[in-house]
Amino acid sequence: MNDPINQRPAAAILKAIALGGLAAGVLDAVDALVAFKLVLGFDPTPIYQFVASGALGPSAFSGGAATALLGLGFHFLIAFSAAAAFVLASLRLPVLRQRPALAGGAFGVSVYAFMNYLVLPLSLVGPASFSLPLFVNGVFGHALFVGVPIAYAARACLGHGARSFRLAETPS
């Protein structure tokens, strides 16, 4: 039985995860900095202290730059985890790499939903008030700045689909 994961060099898989995670992490961070500054007037420190508060609770907001950096680290851990999930799924479902804009956009929206409606409620983050501008930015931002870059990194490193990245067959 052919296992699509074993047909890909590990270096190509790791490169796809690294490039996708880095691109998504940077683009999503910039998007968050701009959106939260425009909508709520927040500077970078409380934004990433909020991320750290998922693990530390409200004490994260009194931790200064240290907890903001911890939150930024968590942010990138999440971005690389999302990239790993997409890349591994795309090995089983090559259509994800054949249609990266569509698959990536849908994946980004699912990451937003997963984080906001499952992870955050289970974390130590306290309840937050709803903001329509931040919700709209979150949905579209995750589609464009998280899912799409991850999908294109997977496509660039692993090929366009099932036929584009096969190991050389040995003659019979």
Residue pairs with C-beta under 8 A, 6 or more apart in sequence:
4 91
4 92
4 94
4 162
5 13
5 88
5 91
5 92
7 165
7 166
7 167
8 91
8 158
8 165
12 157
12 158
12 165
13 87
13 88
13 91
13 157
13 158
15 157
16 83
16 87
16 153
16 154
16 156
16 157
16 158
17 80
17 83
17 84
17 87
18 80
18 83
19 83
19 153
19 156
19 157
20 83
20 86
20 87
20 149
20 150
20 151
20 152
20 153
20 154
21 76
21 79
21 80
21 81
21 82
21 83
21 84
21 150
22 76
22 79
22 80
23 149
23 150
23 153
24 79
24 82
24 83
24 145
24 146
24 147
24 149
24 150
25 75
25 76
25 79
25 80
27 145
27 146
27 149
28 75
28 79
28 141
28 142
28 145
28 146
29 72
29 75
30 145
31 137
31 141
31 145
32 47
32 141
33 44
33 47
35 133
35 134
35 137
35 138
35 141
36 42
36 47
36 134
37 43
38 133
39 131
39 133
39 134
39 137
40 131
40 134
44 68
45 64
45 65
45 68
46 61
46 68
47 68
47 71
48 67
48 68
48 69
48 70
48 71
48 72
48 75
49 60
49 61
49 63
49 67
49 68
49 71
50 60
50 61
50 71
50 125
51 71
51 72
51 74
51 75
52 60
52 63
52 67
52 68
52 70
52 71
52 74
53 59
53 60
53 61
53 67
53 71
53 123
53 124
53 125
53 126
54 74
54 119
54 120
54 123
54 124
54 125
55 70
55 74
55 123
55 124
56 63
56 67
56 70
56 124
57 124
57 126
58 124
58 126
59 67
60 67
60 70
60 71
61 67
63 70
78 115
79 146
82 107
82 111
82 146
82 150
83 150
83 153
83 154
86 96
86 104
86 107
86 147
86 150
86 151
86 154
87 150
87 153
87 154
87 158
89 96
90 96
90 97
90 103
90 151
90 154
90 158
91 158
94 160
94 161
94 162
95 103
95 161
96 103
96 107
96 151
96 154
97 103
97 151
97 154
97 155
97 158
97 159
97 160
97 161
98 160
98 161
100 148
100 151
100 152
100 154
100 155
101 148
101 151
103 147
103 151
104 143
104 147
104 148
104 149
104 150
104 151
104 152
105 143
105 144
105 147
105 148
106 143
106 147
107 146
107 147
107 150
107 151
108 142
108 143
108 144
108 145
108 146
108 147
108 148
108 150
109 139
109 142
109 143
109 147
110 147
111 142
111 146
111 147
112 138
112 139
112 141
112 142
112 143
112 146
116 138
158 165
159 165
